Amino acid sequence: MLKKTFLIYLIFYTYLHAEFIDDDLDGVANEDDLCPNSQLTEIVDSKGCGIKKITFKEDDHFDISVGYTYLKEDANNSQRFQSLSIDYYYKNFSIWLYSSKYNSQNIENSFDDLTLAVYHRWLYPSYNIKMGFGSYIPYNSNGGNKTDYFVTIKGMKYTKKYNFIAEYQYTFMYDNTTQNSNRLTLSVGYNLTSKSYSSISYSKQTSIYKNEKNINNITLYYSHFWNSNWFITGEIVKGLSSSSVDYSTSLSIGYYF
């Protein structure tokens, strides 16, 4: 199953960072694709034709999404991100893989750290608890950039319509110019319909840079499932402190297996 996970990741990673058009997202450019309508659950050859269909056990689930983020740091600086996110679920365990490429006014086509995390959750009738650990893995070690690690715990109390969520994360920073950081997030979510969900959250985080003020943000989030597979999510983040970014907006489209 891990082999299948990485095969899916490679397909979407190629799509995210490639400089060609690939309408069916199989990793083969349209001009070279002899099978232009490959399904997302197919592994293809160099000509874009299916050689094997990925099958999932009842306890196995995936979701894969690609996204775009516009981030306004201040009046003079902004960044744009393209991202890829993959979640793998097996019973009460999950693995999260996240990668992004960004463009700023000073830097073009640079890669952010690769995030890899493992979680376990405990389910109860009206609440659940989720714990995990992970790492931020740099694509290169220029400037003393090193792998950093984090641990997180999340609790959610839910009713028929509302969710109340508290999450705490502590990050161990090993870069030369940074310090350890912690973040507390409090959220209230509302089930608009059986397919739509929205939430508002407040977060307070200590800066990874010494002598910097805390980073305070408020976030509006929305998700919607078109059907049992396709979904869309949107997010607006507004900075509330001088050390926060001014604002950011994100939109992603995903597929659930």
ChimeraX commands (.cxc) that place a marker at each C-alpha (Angstrom):
marker #1 position 0.00,0.00,0.00 radius 0.5
marker #1 position 2.87,2.40,0.68 radius 0.5
marker #1 position 4.14,1.71,-2.83 radius 0.5
marker #1 position 0.76,2.80,-4.21 radius 0.5
marker #1 position 0.86,5.89,-2.03 radius 0.5
marker #1 position 4.16,7.04,-3.47 radius 0.5
marker #1 position 3.10,6.25,-7.03 radius 0.5
marker #1 position 0.10,8.54,-6.60 radius 0.5
marker #1 position 2.32,11.18,-5.03 radius 0.5
marker #1 position 4.78,11.07,-7.95 radius 0.5
marker #1 position 1.99,11.51,-10.49 radius 0.5
marker #1 position 0.59,14.60,-8.79 radius 0.5
marker #1 position 3.99,15.99,-7.88 radius 0.5
marker #1 position 4.92,15.87,-11.56 radius 0.5
marker #1 position 1.71,17.68,-12.44 radius 0.5
marker #1 position 2.27,20.35,-9.81 radius 0.5
marker #1 position 5.84,21.25,-10.78 radius 0.5
marker #1 position 5.90,20.47,-14.47 radius 0.5
marker #1 position 5.97,23.05,-17.25 radius 0.5
marker #1 position 3.56,21.19,-19.59 radius 0.5
marker #1 position -0.21,20.75,-19.93 radius 0.5
marker #1 position -1.67,17.49,-18.62 radius 0.5
marker #1 position -5.47,17.50,-18.67 radius 0.5
marker #1 position -6.03,14.02,-17.19 radius 0.5
marker #1 position -3.35,14.46,-14.48 radius 0.5
marker #1 position -1.48,11.24,-15.28 radius 0.5
marker #1 position 1.98,12.83,-15.50 radius 0.5
marker #1 position 2.21,12.62,-19.30 radius 0.5
marker #1 position 1.96,15.79,-21.40 radius 0.5
marker #1 position -1.11,16.09,-23.67 radius 0.5
marker #1 position 1.05,16.08,-26.80 radius 0.5
marker #1 position 2.58,12.70,-25.84 radius 0.5
marker #1 position -0.54,11.14,-24.28 radius 0.5
marker #1 position -2.01,8.33,-26.40 radius 0.5
marker #1 position -4.75,7.71,-23.80 radius 0.5
marker #1 position -5.95,11.23,-22.91 radius 0.5
marker #1 position -8.74,10.23,-20.50 radius 0.5
marker #1 position -6.94,8.06,-17.95 radius 0.5
marker #1 position -8.73,7.65,-14.64 radius 0.5
marker #1 position -7.19,8.97,-11.43 radius 0.5
marker #1 position -7.00,5.41,-10.09 radius 0.5
marker #1 position -4.86,4.16,-13.00 radius 0.5
marker #1 position -1.07,3.81,-13.10 radius 0.5
marker #1 position 0.08,4.70,-16.63 radius 0.5
marker #1 position 3.09,4.00,-18.82 radius 0.5
marker #1 position 5.27,6.57,-20.61 radius 0.5
marker #1 position 2.59,6.95,-23.31 radius 0.5
marker #1 position -0.16,7.76,-20.81 radius 0.5
marker #1 position -2.01,4.44,-21.12 radius 0.5
marker #1 position -3.15,2.47,-18.09 radius 0.5
marker #1 position -1.08,-0.53,-17.06 radius 0.5
marker #1 position -2.61,-1.15,-13.64 radius 0.5
marker #1 position -5.67,-0.02,-11.72 radius 0.5
marker #1 position -5.18,0.96,-8.08 radius 0.5
marker #1 position -7.63,-0.83,-5.78 radius 0.5
marker #1 position -8.32,0.04,-2.17 radius 0.5
marker #1 position -9.33,-2.07,0.76 radius 0.5
marker #1 position -12.42,-1.14,2.75 radius 0.5
marker #1 position -10.30,0.39,5.53 radius 0.5
marker #1 position -8.05,2.33,3.14 radius 0.5
marker #1 position -8.90,5.83,1.92 radius 0.5
marker #1 position -7.03,8.59,0.14 radius 0.5
marker #1 position -7.67,12.19,-0.67 radius 0.5
marker #1 position -5.51,14.26,-2.98 radius 0.5
marker #1 position -5.84,17.98,-3.60 radius 0.5
marker #1 position -4.02,20.71,-5.51 radius 0.5
marker #1 position -4.33,24.31,-4.44 radius 0.5
marker #1 position -3.42,27.93,-5.04 radius 0.5
marker #1 position -2.69,30.54,-2.36 radius 0.5
marker #1 position -2.17,34.28,-2.65 radius 0.5
marker #1 position -0.42,35.76,0.38 radius 0.5
marker #1 position -0.08,39.50,1.00 radius 0.5
marker #1 position 2.72,40.07,3.50 radius 0.5
marker #1 position 2.46,43.86,3.61 radius 0.5
marker #1 position 1.88,46.79,1.28 radius 0.5
marker #1 position 5.00,46.01,-0.75 radius 0.5
marker #1 position 5.42,42.22,-0.67 radius 0.5
marker #1 position 3.30,39.26,-1.77 radius 0.5
marker #1 position 3.73,35.57,-2.59 radius 0.5
marker #1 position 1.83,32.99,-4.64 radius 0.5
marker #1 position 1.83,29.29,-3.76 radius 0.5
marker #1 position 0.91,26.16,-5.70 radius 0.5
marker #1 position 0.43,23.20,-3.41 radius 0.5
marker #1 position -0.10,19.47,-3.38 radius 0.5
marker #1 position -1.64,17.67,-0.39 radius 0.5
marker #1 position -2.11,13.91,0.05 radius 0.5
marker #1 position -3.87,12.18,2.96 radius 0.5
marker #1 position -3.87,8.43,3.48 radius 0.5
marker #1 position -6.28,6.91,6.05 radius 0.5
marker #1 position -6.21,3.43,7.52 radius 0.5
marker #1 position -8.73,2.85,10.30 radius 0.5
marker #1 position -7.73,5.38,13.00 radius 0.5
marker #1 position -4.31,6.13,11.52 radius 0.5
marker #1 position -3.51,8.72,8.87 radius 0.5
marker #1 position -0.47,10.04,6.99 radius 0.5
marker #1 position -0.25,13.56,5.59 radius 0.5
marker #1 position 2.13,14.64,2.83 radius 0.5
marker #1 position 2.29,18.28,1.72 radius 0.5
marker #1 position 4.47,20.16,-0.74 radius 0.5
marker #1 position 4.34,23.63,-2.25 radius 0.5
marker #1 position 6.10,25.83,-4.78 radius 0.5
marker #1 position 6.03,29.58,-4.40 radius 0.5
marker #1 position 6.72,32.74,-6.37 radius 0.5
marker #1 position 7.41,36.08,-4.73 radius 0.5
marker #1 position 8.41,39.47,-6.02 radius 0.5
marker #1 position 12.06,38.59,-5.41 radius 0.5
marker #1 position 12.13,34.80,-5.93 radius 0.5
marker #1 position 10.53,32.64,-8.62 radius 0.5
marker #1 position 9.70,28.92,-8.57 radius 0.5
marker #1 position 11.19,28.06,-5.19 radius 0.5
marker #1 position 10.15,25.04,-3.16 radius 0.5
marker #1 position 8.94,25.25,0.40 radius 0.5
marker #1 position 9.77,22.47,2.89 radius 0.5
marker #1 position 8.15,19.07,2.41 radius 0.5
marker #1 position 5.79,18.26,5.30 radius 0.5
marker #1 position 5.31,14.63,6.38 radius 0.5
marker #1 position 3.17,13.72,9.41 radius 0.5
marker #1 position 1.57,10.66,11.02 radius 0.5
marker #1 position -1.58,10.83,13.17 radius 0.5
marker #1 position -3.74,8.61,15.32 radius 0.5
marker #1 position -7.24,9.45,16.56 radius 0.5
marker #1 position -9.45,8.09,19.31 radius 0.5
marker #1 position -13.19,8.18,18.60 radius 0.5
marker #1 position -15.90,8.59,21.23 radius 0.5
marker #1 position -19.67,9.17,20.94 radius 0.5
marker #1 position -19.55,12.97,21.09 radius 0.5
marker #1 position -15.86,13.87,20.77 radius 0.5
marker #1 position -12.54,12.65,19.43 radius 0.5
marker #1 position -8.87,13.19,20.17 radius 0.5
marker #1 position -6.13,13.25,17.55 radius 0.5
marker #1 position -2.38,13.15,18.19 radius 0.5
marker #1 position 0.51,13.15,15.79 radius 0.5
marker #1 position 4.08,13.99,14.99 radius 0.5
marker #1 position 5.80,15.08,11.82 radius 0.5
marker #1 position 8.67,16.89,10.16 radius 0.5
marker #1 position 9.41,19.78,7.83 radius 0.5
marker #1 position 12.00,18.43,5.40 radius 0.5
marker #1 position 13.95,21.00,3.34 radius 0.5
marker #1 position 14.51,20.42,-0.37 radius 0.5
marker #1 position 18.00,21.81,0.08 radius 0.5
marker #1 position 20.24,22.75,3.00 radius 0.5
marker #1 position 21.32,26.15,1.70 radius 0.5
marker #1 position 21.66,28.76,4.41 radius 0.5
marker #1 position 21.72,26.17,7.18 radius 0.5
marker #1 position 18.20,24.96,6.48 radius 0.5
marker #1 position 17.64,21.73,8.46 radius 0.5
marker #1 position 14.82,19.29,9.12 radius 0.5
marker #1 position 12.47,20.50,11.87 radius 0.5
marker #1 position 10.01,18.37,13.87 radius 0.5
marker #1 position 6.63,18.93,15.49 radius 0.5
marker #1 position 4.13,17.23,17.78 radius 0.5
marker #1 position 0.44,18.07,17.89 radius 0.5
marker #1 position -2.71,17.23,19.84 radius 0.5
marker #1 position -6.23,18.10,18.74 radius 0.5
marker #1 position -9.56,17.67,20.49 radius 0.5
marker #1 position -12.98,18.05,18.88 radius 0.5
marker #1 position -16.38,18.13,20.57 radius 0.5
marker #1 position -19.26,17.79,18.13 radius 0.5
marker #1 position -23.02,18.10,18.09 radius 0.5
marker #1 position -25.48,17.63,15.25 radius 0.5
marker #1 position -24.63,21.03,13.73 radius 0.5
marker #1 position -21.61,22.45,15.57 radius 0.5
marker #1 position -18.00,21.40,16.16 radius 0.5
marker #1 position -15.76,22.88,18.84 radius 0.5
marker #1 position -12.04,22.32,18.24 radius 0.5
marker #1 position -8.86,23.05,20.17 radius 0.5
marker #1 position -5.42,22.24,18.76 radius 0.5
marker #1 position -1.90,22.69,20.15 radius 0.5
marker #1 position 1.33,22.23,18.20 radius 0.5
marker #1 position 4.92,22.47,19.37 radius 0.5
marker #1 position 7.69,22.73,16.77 radius 0.5
marker #1 position 11.33,21.91,17.40 radius 0.5
marker #1 position 13.41,24.17,15.16 radius 0.5
marker #1 position 16.96,23.18,14.20 radius 0.5
marker #1 position 17.77,25.93,11.72 radius 0.5
marker #1 position 20.65,28.21,12.67 radius 0.5
marker #1 position 18.64,31.42,13.07 radius 0.5
marker #1 position 15.41,30.13,14.60 radius 0.5
marker #1 position 13.92,29.06,17.93 radius 0.5
marker #1 position 11.29,26.52,19.00 radius 0.5
marker #1 position 7.71,27.61,18.45 radius 0.5
marker #1 position 4.24,26.71,19.72 radius 0.5
marker #1 position 0.77,27.41,18.35 radius 0.5
marker #1 position -2.70,27.26,19.90 radius 0.5
marker #1 position -5.78,27.25,17.66 radius 0.5
marker #1 position -9.43,27.48,18.78 radius 0.5
marker #1 position -12.20,26.87,16.24 radius 0.5
marker #1 position -15.98,26.72,15.93 radius 0.5
marker #1 position -17.38,24.83,12.95 radius 0.5
marker #1 position -20.89,24.57,11.54 radius 0.5
marker #1 position -22.38,21.89,9.25 radius 0.5
marker #1 position -24.28,23.96,6.70 radius 0.5
marker #1 position -25.60,20.87,4.91 radius 0.5
marker #1 position -24.64,17.22,4.68 radius 0.5
marker #1 position -22.03,18.21,2.06 radius 0.5
marker #1 position -20.94,21.69,3.21 radius 0.5
marker #1 position -18.98,22.78,6.26 radius 0.5
marker #1 position -17.64,26.13,7.47 radius 0.5
marker #1 position -15.59,27.27,10.46 radius 0.5
marker #1 position -13.97,30.28,12.06 radius 0.5
marker #1 position -10.78,29.96,14.10 radius 0.5
marker #1 position -8.33,32.04,16.09 radius 0.5
marker #1 position -4.66,31.10,16.40 radius 0.5
marker #1 position -1.78,32.42,18.48 radius 0.5
marker #1 position 1.76,31.35,17.65 radius 0.5
marker #1 position 5.19,32.27,18.96 radius 0.5
marker #1 position 7.50,33.35,16.17 radius 0.5
marker #1 position 10.31,31.07,15.07 radius 0.5
marker #1 position 12.52,34.16,15.02 radius 0.5
marker #1 position 13.95,35.55,18.24 radius 0.5
marker #1 position 12.70,38.92,19.53 radius 0.5
marker #1 position 9.68,38.80,17.21 radius 0.5
marker #1 position 6.14,39.32,18.53 radius 0.5
marker #1 position 3.49,36.57,18.60 radius 0.5
marker #1 position 1.67,35.79,15.37 radius 0.5
marker #1 position -2.12,36.13,15.77 radius 0.5
marker #1 position -4.52,35.21,12.97 radius 0.5
marker #1 position -8.23,34.69,12.37 radius 0.5
marker #1 position -9.26,32.19,9.69 radius 0.5
marker #1 position -12.50,31.59,7.77 radius 0.5
marker #1 position -12.76,28.12,6.20 radius 0.5
marker #1 position -15.28,26.47,3.86 radius 0.5
marker #1 position -15.49,23.00,2.28 radius 0.5
marker #1 position -18.01,21.38,-0.04 radius 0.5
marker #1 position -18.36,17.91,-1.57 radius 0.5
marker #1 position -19.88,17.92,-5.06 radius 0.5
marker #1 position -20.37,14.17,-4.89 radius 0.5
marker #1 position -18.81,11.22,-3.05 radius 0.5
marker #1 position -15.39,11.95,-4.59 radius 0.5
marker #1 position -14.80,15.55,-5.68 radius 0.5
marker #1 position -14.51,18.36,-3.16 radius 0.5
marker #1 position -13.42,22.00,-2.92 radius 0.5
marker #1 position -12.04,24.00,0.01 radius 0.5
marker #1 position -11.46,27.71,0.52 radius 0.5
marker #1 position -9.73,29.68,3.24 radius 0.5
marker #1 position -9.22,33.34,4.14 radius 0.5
marker #1 position -6.64,34.27,6.78 radius 0.5
marker #1 position -6.40,37.76,8.29 radius 0.5
marker #1 position -3.39,38.79,10.38 radius 0.5
marker #1 position -4.17,40.45,13.70 radius 0.5
marker #1 position -0.66,41.37,14.85 radius 0.5
marker #1 position 2.23,43.34,13.42 radius 0.5
marker #1 position 4.28,40.16,12.95 radius 0.5
marker #1 position 1.49,38.43,10.98 radius 0.5
marker #1 position 0.96,38.60,7.24 radius 0.5
marker #1 position -1.66,41.10,6.13 radius 0.5
marker #1 position -3.95,38.43,4.66 radius 0.5
marker #1 position -4.01,35.31,2.48 radius 0.5
marker #1 position -6.61,33.50,0.39 radius 0.5
marker #1 position -6.48,29.83,-0.63 radius 0.5
marker #1 position -8.51,27.62,-2.94 radius 0.5
marker #1 position -8.02,23.90,-3.53 radius 0.5
marker #1 position -9.75,21.13,-5.47 radius 0.5
marker #1 position -9.46,17.52,-4.36 radius 0.5
marker #1 position -10.49,13.96,-5.06 radius 0.5
marker #1 position -11.42,11.40,-2.39 radius 0.5
marker #1 position -10.83,7.68,-3.06 radius 0.5
marker link #1:1,2 radius 0.2
marker link #1:2,3 radius 0.2
marker link #1:3,4 radius 0.2
marker link #1:4,5 radius 0.2
marker link #1:5,6 radius 0.2
marker link #1:6,7 radius 0.2
marker link #1:7,8 radius 0.2
marker link #1:8,9 radius 0.2
marker link #1:9,10 radius 0.2
marker link #1:10,11 radius 0.2
marker link #1:11,12 radius 0.2
marker link #1:12,13 radius 0.2
marker link #1:13,14 radius 0.2
marker link #1:14,15 radius 0.2
marker link #1:15,16 radius 0.2
marker link #1:16,17 radius 0.2
marker link #1:17,18 radius 0.2
marker link #1:18,19 radius 0.2
marker link #1:19,20 radius 0.2
marker link #1:20,21 radius 0.2
marker link #1:21,22 radius 0.2
marker link #1:22,23 radius 0.2
marker link #1:23,24 radius 0.2
marker link #1:24,25 radius 0.2
marker link #1:25,26 radius 0.2
marker link #1:26,27 radius 0.2
marker link #1:27,28 radius 0.2
marker link #1:28,29 radius 0.2
marker link #1:29,30 radius 0.2
marker link #1:30,31 radius 0.2
marker link #1:31,32 radius 0.2
marker link #1:32,33 radius 0.2
marker link #1:33,34 radius 0.2
marker link #1:34,35 radius 0.2
marker link #1:35,36 radius 0.2
marker link #1:36,37 radius 0.2
marker link #1:37,38 radius 0.2
marker link #1:38,39 radius 0.2
marker link #1:39,40 radius 0.2
marker link #1:40,41 radius 0.2
marker link #1:41,42 radius 0.2
marker link #1:42,43 radius 0.2
marker link #1:43,44 radius 0.2
marker link #1:44,45 radius 0.2
marker link #1:45,46 radius 0.2
marker link #1:46,47 radius 0.2
marker link #1:47,48 radius 0.2
marker link #1:48,49 radius 0.2
marker link #1:49,50 radius 0.2
marker link #1:50,51 radius 0.2
marker link #1:51,52 radius 0.2
marker link #1:52,53 radius 0.2
marker link #1:53,54 radius 0.2
marker link #1:54,55 radius 0.2
marker link #1:55,56 radius 0.2
marker link #1:56,57 radius 0.2
marker link #1:57,58 radius 0.2
marker link #1:58,59 radius 0.2
marker link #1:59,60 radius 0.2
marker link #1:60,61 radius 0.2
marker link #1:61,62 radius 0.2
marker link #1:62,63 radius 0.2
marker link #1:63,64 radius 0.2
marker link #1:64,65 radius 0.2
marker link #1:65,66 radius 0.2
marker link #1:66,67 radius 0.2
marker link #1:67,68 radius 0.2
marker link #1:68,69 radius 0.2
marker link #1:69,70 radius 0.2
marker link #1:70,71 radius 0.2
marker link #1:71,72 radius 0.2
marker link #1:72,73 radius 0.2
marker link #1:73,74 radius 0.2
marker link #1:74,75 radius 0.2
marker link #1:75,76 radius 0.2
marker link #1:76,77 radius 0.2
marker link #1:77,78 radius 0.2
marker link #1:78,79 radius 0.2
marker link #1:79,80 radius 0.2
marker link #1:80,81 radius 0.2
marker link #1:81,82 radius 0.2
marker link #1:82,83 radius 0.2
marker link #1:83,84 radius 0.2
marker link #1:84,85 radius 0.2
marker link #1:85,86 radius 0.2
marker link #1:86,87 radius 0.2
marker link #1:87,88 radius 0.2
marker link #1:88,89 radius 0.2
marker link #1:89,90 radius 0.2
marker link #1:90,91 radius 0.2
marker link #1:91,92 radius 0.2
marker link #1:92,93 radius 0.2
marker link #1:93,94 radius 0.2
marker link #1:94,95 radius 0.2
marker link #1:95,96 radius 0.2
marker link #1:96,97 radius 0.2
marker link #1:97,98 radius 0.2
marker link #1:98,99 radius 0.2
marker link #1:99,100 radius 0.2
marker link #1:100,101 radius 0.2
marker link #1:101,102 radius 0.2
marker link #1:102,103 radius 0.2
marker link #1:103,104 radius 0.2
marker link #1:104,105 radius 0.2
marker link #1:105,106 radius 0.2
marker link #1:106,107 radius 0.2
marker link #1:107,108 radius 0.2
marker link #1:108,109 radius 0.2
marker link #1:109,110 radius 0.2
marker link #1:110,111 radius 0.2
marker link #1:111,112 radius 0.2
marker link #1:112,113 radius 0.2
marker link #1:113,114 radius 0.2
marker link #1:114,115 radius 0.2
marker link #1:115,116 radius 0.2
marker link #1:116,117 radius 0.2
marker link #1:117,118 radius 0.2
marker link #1:118,119 radius 0.2
marker link #1:119,120 radius 0.2
marker link #1:120,121 radius 0.2
marker link #1:121,122 radius 0.2
marker link #1:122,123 radius 0.2
marker link #1:123,124 radius 0.2
marker link #1:124,125 radius 0.2
marker link #1:125,126 radius 0.2
marker link #1:126,127 radius 0.2
marker link #1:127,128 radius 0.2
marker link #1:128,129 radius 0.2
marker link #1:129,130 radius 0.2
marker link #1:130,131 radius 0.2
marker link #1:131,132 radius 0.2
marker link #1:132,133 radius 0.2
marker link #1:133,134 radius 0.2
marker link #1:134,135 radius 0.2
marker link #1:135,136 radius 0.2
marker link #1:136,137 radius 0.2
marker link #1:137,138 radius 0.2
marker link #1:138,139 radius 0.2
marker link #1:139,140 radius 0.2
marker link #1:140,141 radius 0.2
marker link #1:141,142 radius 0.2
marker link #1:142,143 radius 0.2
marker link #1:143,144 radius 0.2
marker link #1:144,145 radius 0.2
marker link #1:145,146 radius 0.2
marker link #1:146,147 radius 0.2
marker link #1:147,148 radius 0.2
marker link #1:148,149 radius 0.2
marker link #1:149,150 radius 0.2
marker link #1:150,151 radius 0.2
marker link #1:151,152 radius 0.2
marker link #1:152,153 radius 0.2
marker link #1:153,154 radius 0.2
marker link #1:154,155 radius 0.2
marker link #1:155,156 radius 0.2
marker link #1:156,157 radius 0.2
marker link #1:157,158 radius 0.2
marker link #1:158,159 radius 0.2
marker link #1:159,160 radius 0.2
marker link #1:160,161 radius 0.2
marker link #1:161,162 radius 0.2
marker link #1:162,163 radius 0.2
marker link #1:163,164 radius 0.2
marker link #1:164,165 radius 0.2
marker link #1:165,166 radius 0.2
marker link #1:166,167 radius 0.2
marker link #1:167,168 radius 0.2
marker link #1:168,169 radius 0.2
marker link #1:169,170 radius 0.2
marker link #1:170,171 radius 0.2
marker link #1:171,172 radius 0.2
marker link #1:172,173 radius 0.2
marker link #1:173,174 radius 0.2
marker link #1:174,175 radius 0.2
marker link #1:175,176 radius 0.2
marker link #1:176,177 radius 0.2
marker link #1:177,178 radius 0.2
marker link #1:178,179 radius 0.2
marker link #1:179,180 radius 0.2
marker link #1:180,181 radius 0.2
marker link #1:181,182 radius 0.2
marker link #1:182,183 radius 0.2
marker link #1:183,184 radius 0.2
marker link #1:184,185 radius 0.2
marker link #1:185,186 radius 0.2
marker link #1:186,187 radius 0.2
marker link #1:187,188 radius 0.2
marker link #1:188,189 radius 0.2
marker link #1:189,190 radius 0.2
marker link #1:190,191 radius 0.2
marker link #1:191,192 radius 0.2
marker link #1:192,193 radius 0.2
marker link #1:193,194 radius 0.2
marker link #1:194,195 radius 0.2
marker link #1:195,196 radius 0.2
marker link #1:196,197 radius 0.2
marker link #1:197,198 radius 0.2
marker link #1:198,199 radius 0.2
marker link #1:199,200 radius 0.2
marker link #1:200,201 radius 0.2
marker link #1:201,202 radius 0.2
marker link #1:202,203 radius 0.2
marker link #1:203,204 radius 0.2
marker link #1:204,205 radius 0.2
marker link #1:205,206 radius 0.2
marker link #1:206,207 radius 0.2
marker link #1:207,208 radius 0.2
marker link #1:208,209 radius 0.2
marker link #1:209,210 radius 0.2
marker link #1:210,211 radius 0.2
marker link #1:211,212 radius 0.2
marker link #1:212,213 radius 0.2
marker link #1:213,214 radius 0.2
marker link #1:214,215 radius 0.2
marker link #1:215,216 radius 0.2
marker link #1:216,217 radius 0.2
marker link #1:217,218 radius 0.2
marker link #1:218,219 radius 0.2
marker link #1:219,220 radius 0.2
marker link #1:220,221 radius 0.2
marker link #1:221,222 radius 0.2
marker link #1:222,223 radius 0.2
marker link #1:223,224 radius 0.2
marker link #1:224,225 radius 0.2
marker link #1:225,226 radius 0.2
marker link #1:226,227 radius 0.2
marker link #1:227,228 radius 0.2
marker link #1:228,229 radius 0.2
marker link #1:229,230 radius 0.2
marker link #1:230,231 radius 0.2
marker link #1:231,232 radius 0.2
marker link #1:232,233 radius 0.2
marker link #1:233,234 radius 0.2
marker link #1:234,235 radius 0.2
marker link #1:235,236 radius 0.2
marker link #1:236,237 radius 0.2
marker link #1:237,238 radius 0.2
marker link #1:238,239 radius 0.2
marker link #1:239,240 radius 0.2
marker link #1:240,241 radius 0.2
marker link #1:241,242 radius 0.2
marker link #1:242,243 radius 0.2
marker link #1:243,244 radius 0.2
marker link #1:244,245 radius 0.2
marker link #1:245,246 radius 0.2
marker link #1:246,247 radius 0.2
marker link #1:247,248 radius 0.2
marker link #1:248,249 radius 0.2
marker link #1:249,250 radius 0.2
marker link #1:250,251 radius 0.2
marker link #1:251,252 radius 0.2
marker link #1:252,253 radius 0.2
marker link #1:253,254 radius 0.2
marker link #1:254,255 radius 0.2
marker link #1:255,256 radius 0.2
marker link #1:256,257 radius 0.2
view
